[in-house]
Amino acid sequence: MPPEERSEESKKNVHEPLTPAKQKRLDKLLEAAQQKASGEKPDYDYATDLLSQCVSGNPVNIFYVKAYVENLQKKYNNNKTGKTLAKLQELGARMAQKKAVEQENWEEAIKQGLKVLTVNPWDKTALIHMAKASAKFPGGFEAELYYLKTALLPNPKDAEVNRLCALALAAIGDVDQAITCWRRVELADPANAEYARHQIADLNVKRMNPDDGTRAEIIGRGRTGAEEVLTPEKRLLRKIEQQPDNMEAYKELSQLYINEERYGDAEKILARAFENSDGNVEIREKWEDAEVRHIRQKISRIADPEEKKKQEKRLFAKELEICKNRCERYPNNPLFRYDLGYHYMLLKQYNEAIRELQQAKNDPRKKGPCLLALGQCFQQIKQYRLAMDHYQMAIEEIPDRDAQNKKKALHLAGKLALGLNDLELAEKHLAVLAGMDFTYKDVPTLLDKLAKLRKNGTLDRSEATDRG
């Protein structure tokens, strides 16, 4: 988006102009923070508090932004991962930032992002949200680019961040750097390689015509004698009008819309493509995926609980329909079997779920989650020993990096072991879980029950063999 359009769009989101007194106070905070973060015994945490006030006071002041991020990077010795298990921390701030972005509350998005960065100043998602928020403020381009470039540090070839960098760089006229980023996208993301090549071509046109402020294609002169300029979207729409059977043009245009999160437009163009494709399966699947993304986007913007519930039901029904269709088309694809089995489990159709999940469990990509889901299904139909066997296999199979599923499997296995009066097994699983996350669900309560059982007797099976 050109700078003047961004400024106009973001007027409602900006701070009031800083008074000289407030600016002076923020500059003093910056100076104090820099002093605290230097010396033989730097106090990075205190400096973080001071710098957080600076960025909150003026979110797009590049000196404040750089000082805040670099202070935290020094705290973590530039390890590019931040605090141990950082992804599992500041979960409230992560959710709050996501909600703020969905509601276009840009100041709040930056405020919550600052909290996330305290545990990992290289956090990709938080930095992308902060870059998006910064772009909504006049003069926020430097902050936007700084956040995006920081997100590239752990993985310079990341396709998503390079795409965002390319767009931001092109918007301020840095054509060479934008082309460099698009070339990384081309190499890292084969699905978007064609789109990246077209962006590079458009930028090369801009480089040869520096007075043209748009990323567009000059295609000649119209009847008025003026140069006619086509954006990538218009170029593809024209190609489709001229060649309605050109499926590659439809796919490229739909990908352009998806990259810009215009899922409704992607859905429409793919529906049109399907109509002209004689039932092309690839087009149909892209259309289905766009429908699902569009529904999810709508749900994220709904405030009314009843309407949100209605759309969530619609989403579930659409996902189930897609799962069934793809299992019919690809009966030997275990990933589709897993998705269908999981949906059956949510519908409480446990026998159907078990049938699909048993076919999917041999795929190493989904083996751990599959075994976990099978354990849940067997527990619901009161096959407790089978459930326990599958929980234990899941615990062995799920890697430690998948902490969410690992904790869930340990919790269900420990709780079920209590119900089966297998105190040693219950203690084994609950102790591991407590070591990972003592506050997880009802772990403290279960450990208390276990301690009492060792003294007083057995636990009522119904207490621990329910759905957990």
N, C-alpha and C positions, 0 to 999 in steps of 0.2 A: 504494500500500500504506500503510495507517495506520501512524503512527509506532511504536505499540507492537508491531505485527507485524514491522516492519523491525528493530527492536532485538532482538527474540527470534530472528529468522532469522540475525542477524549476530553473535551472541555468539561463535561459533567463529572469527570473522575479526578480532576487535579486539585492539589492543595491551593489554598489562597496564596498569593505572592508572599514570600517570606519578608518579614519586616527586618530592618537592619539589626535590631536588637536580637531577634530570634536567630538570624544568621550568625551573629557574633557568638551567641551561646553555643550553637552547634559546632562552630569552629573550635571553640575552647574544649568541648567534649572530645573532638577529634584529637586535639593536641594532647589532652590528658590520657586518652586511650593509647596513643602511640608511645607515651612515656611508660605506661604500665606494661606494655607488651615488649619493651626493650630492657636491656640490662642483663645482669647475671641471673636474676630470678624473675623472669617475665610472668606477669599475672594475666594470662590469656583470657580467663573467664571474666575478670573484672573489665578488661578491655572490650570484651564482647558485649557486655551490658551497655557500656558507654557508646560503642559504635552502633549498636542496635537503635539507640535513641537518635543518632545522627541520620541513619537511613530512614527511620520512620518519619523523622522531621522533614527530610527532603529525599524521597525515594530514588530520584534519578541523578543525584549528585555523584558523578563518577568517582570522585575522591573518597567519599564516604563508602560507596559500594565496594571499591577495591580494597580499602582498608579493612572493612568488615570481613570479606572473604579471605584475604591474605592472612589476617590475624588467626582465623580458624585453621587455615592450611598449615601454618607454622605450629599451631597447637598439636596437630596430628602428624607432625614431622613429614608433611607432604607425602603421606602414604597412599593418597588417592582413593581411600576407602572410608576414612573417618573412624569413628568409634566402632569397637567390636559389636557385631550384630546391630549395626545402625538402622537397618531396614525395619527392625522390630521396635524401634523407639520413636518417640514423638508421633505416635500414630494419630493422636487427636489433631495435631497440627497438620498432618498430611491430609486427613479427611477435611479439615476446615479450609485448607488451601484449595483443594479440589472444588469444594462447594463454592468458595468465593469466586473462582474462575468461571464456574458455570453461571453464577449470578452476576458476572461482570463487575464484581466489587474489587477493583484493582488494588486499592490501598490495603485491603484486608488480605489479598493474595500475597502481597509482598510481606506483610507483617507475619503471616503464618509461615511463609517460606523462610524467613529469618530464623524461626524456631527449628525448622527441619535442618537447616544448614549447621546448627550448633552440634549436631551429631555426625554430619557428613557434608562438608562444604563442597563436595563433588557430586552431590545427589542429583542425578539427571532429571528426574521428574520435577523436583522442586525448582531447579534452575530454569527449566523450560517454562514453567508457570510464571516465574518471576520475570523472565525475558518478555513473555507475552504481556504481562501487566505493565512492565516498563515502557513497552512500545505504545501504550495508550496515553502516555503523558507527553506533552510537548517537551522536546529536548531529551527524550528518553532513549535515543538511539545508541548512545555510548553504553549506557547501562544494559540495554537489551543485548548488544553484541558481547559485552563482557561476560554476562551470565551464560550465553550460549557457548562462547569459547572456553569458559571454565568447565562446562558440561562435556566438552570434547577432550579434556585432558586425560581422563582415564581410558578413553577409547577414541582416538582421533579419526577412526574410520566409521564411526557410528552413522548410519544412513539417516536416521530421523533428525539428529542434531545438525548434521551437515546440510540437510535440506532447509532447515529453519535458518541456519547461518547464511546459506546462499540467498534466500529470499530477503533477509535483513540487509545483507551487503549490497544486493542489487538495488534495494530501495534507496540507499544513500549514494548510489553511483559507483561503488567499488566493484567494477565489472570483473577485473582479473581475479580477485579473491573469491567472488561469487562463482566464477567458472571453476576454480580449483575445488570448491565445495561440491559443485554439481558432479564433477568427475569422480569424487569419492562416492557419491550416491550411486553413480552409474556402475562402479565396481562392486560396491557392497550390497546393492539391492537389485538383483536381476529383474524383479517384477516391475520396478520403476525405471529401468535403464533407458527405455525408449523416451519416457517423459523427461528424464535428465538430459538426454541428448538434444531434445527440442529446446529445452531451457538454455543449454549452451549455445545452440544456434541463434536463439533470440538475443542472447547477450552479445554475441559476436556482431549481430546487426547493430545493436545499440552502440558498441564500441566504434563501429565504422560511422555511426551517425550520432555523435555525442550530443547534438542539440535536441535530439528526440528524447524526451523524458520518460517514455513508456517502454516496457519490455514488449516489443511488438515486431511484427514482420511487415516490411514495406513491400507491397505486391504490385505497384504500378500506379497509374493515374486514372481516376474515374472521369466521368463526363465533365465535371467542373474543372478539370485540369489539376486538381489538388491530389497530392499523394494519398492513396488509400492505405490505411494501416490496419493490420489484423493482429489481435492478441492470439495466443495459442488456443484459447477457447473458441474464438470466432473462426480461426483457421480450420479447426476440426469440425465445427458445425457446418462450415461451407463444404468441406470435403464430404461430410455425411449427406448433405443435400444433393451433391453432385453424384455421389456413389453410395446409394442407400444400402447396398449389399456389402460394403467394406467394413467387416467386423473389427478389423484392427483399429480403425478410426473410432468406433464406438468404445472399444476397450480403453484406448488411450484417453479419450475424453472422460470416461467414467473414473479412471484413475486420477486424472487431474482434479475432478470434483472431490474424490475421496481424500486426496492430499490436502485439500482446502476445507475438509469437514463439511462439504455440501452434499450430505448423504441423500437428501431428497432429490436433488438434481441428478445424482448418480443413479438413483433408483429409476427415475423417469427415462433417462437415456438408455439404460440397460433393458427396460421394458420394451422400448421401441426397437432396440437391437434384436431382442428375442423374437419379436413379431416378424422381423425381416430375415431371420436366420434359419427358418424351417426347423425350429426346435433345437438349436445348438445347445448341447449340454453345458459347455464351458460358460456360455453367456448366461444360461439359466442360473448356474451356481453363483456367478458374480452378482446377478440380480438379487438372488436370495440373500447373499451376504450384505448387499447394500440395504435391503429392507430391514434386516436385523439391526444394522448400525443406525439406521434412521429412527427406528423405534427406541433404541437405547438413548439416542440423543434427545428425543422427545421426553423420555422419562426423566432424564437429568435436569430438565427445565420445568418440570411440573411441580407446583407447590401444593395443590389440592390433594389430600391423601386418597380420596375415593377415586379420582381420575388417575392418580399414579398407580393405584392397585389395578384398575381396569387395564391400563397400558402394560403393566407387568404380566397380567394374564395373557394379553394378546402376544407379548413377546415370547412367553413360554410356549404357547400354542404354535407359534411360527417356528421356533427352534425345534420343537418336537416333530413337526411336519417335515422340516428340512432333514433332520436326523433319519427319519424313516425312509425318505426318498433316497438319501445317499447310501443307506445300507442296502437298499434294493439295487441301486446302480453299481455299488462296489461291495459286494457281499464279503469279500476277503480283506477289507480294510479294517484293521482292529481299532483305529482311532475313531471311526464313525460308530463302530459297535459300542465303544466306551461311552461316547456321548449319548447314544440312544439308551444304553443301560442306566446311565446316571439320571436321565430324565424320567425313565420308568420308576426308578427308586424314589424320586421326588413325588411322583404320583402315587406312591405306596403300592405299586404293582410289582411286588417283590419277586415273584417267580419269573416274570418277564425280564426284570432287571438282572436276575442271576443268570438267565440264559445268555443274555447279551454280554455281560461282564466276563463270564467264563470263556467266551470266545475271544475277548479282548486282552485277557490278562497275560498272554504270552508275548505281547509287544513290550520290549524293554522301556519304551518311552512312557508307558502308562502303567507299568506293572504295579508299582507301589500304590498309587491312588486306586487302581482297580481292585487290588486285594483289600484295601481299606473299605471300599464301597461294598464289596462282597461280604465282608465281616458285618457291616451294618445291616445288610439284607438278611443274612442268616440269623442275626440277633432278633430282628423283627418277627421272623417266623418261628422263633423260639428254638432254633438249632444252636444252642449256646456253645457246645464244644467246637462245632464247625466255625462259629463266629470267632472264638478265641484263637483257633489255629490260623485263621486268616488275618486277624489283628497282629499276631506275632510275626507272621510272614511279612506283613506290611511294614512293621517296625524295622525289620532287617533290610527291607528293600528300599524304603524311602530314604534318600540322602539327607544328611544334616542340614544342607542349604535350603531344603524344603521344610522349614521349621513349622509352618502352619499344619501341614499334614502329619508331620512327625509327632507333634504334640497331641494332635487329635487322636492318632492311633494309640499312643501311650495312655491317654486319658481313658479311652473306651476300653482298652485291654485291662487297665488297672481296676476300673470300676466293675467290669464284668467279672474279673477274678475275685473281687470281694463278694459278689453275689453267688459265685460258685464255691465260696469258702476256701479258696486257694490263697491263703494268706501270704505265703512266700512269693508266689507269682505276682500278687497284688502289690506287695512291698517293692519288688524288683522294678515294676513298670512305673509305679508312682514316685519312687525315689529318683529315677532318671528324669521323669517329668518335672519334679520339684527342683532338680538341679538346673533344668533348662529355664523354667518359669514357675516359681512358687505360687504366683498369683493367678495362674491359669484356671479359669472356671472355679470349680469347687474343690480344688486339690487340697487346701488346708483342712477342709471338712472331712474329706476322704481319709487323709492321714490320721486325723483324730479318731475316726471310726476304726481304722486299722489298729491303732494303739489300744482302743477299748476291747476290740475283738480278741486281741492277744491275752487280755485279762479275763474277759467275761464270757466268751462263747462265740456264737455264729451270728451272721447278719441275715436278715430276711432277704431271700433271693430277689424278691420284687423290687427292693431298693436299688439294686445294682444291675439288673438285667433289663431295665426299661430302655427307652431309646437314648438315654444319656443326655 
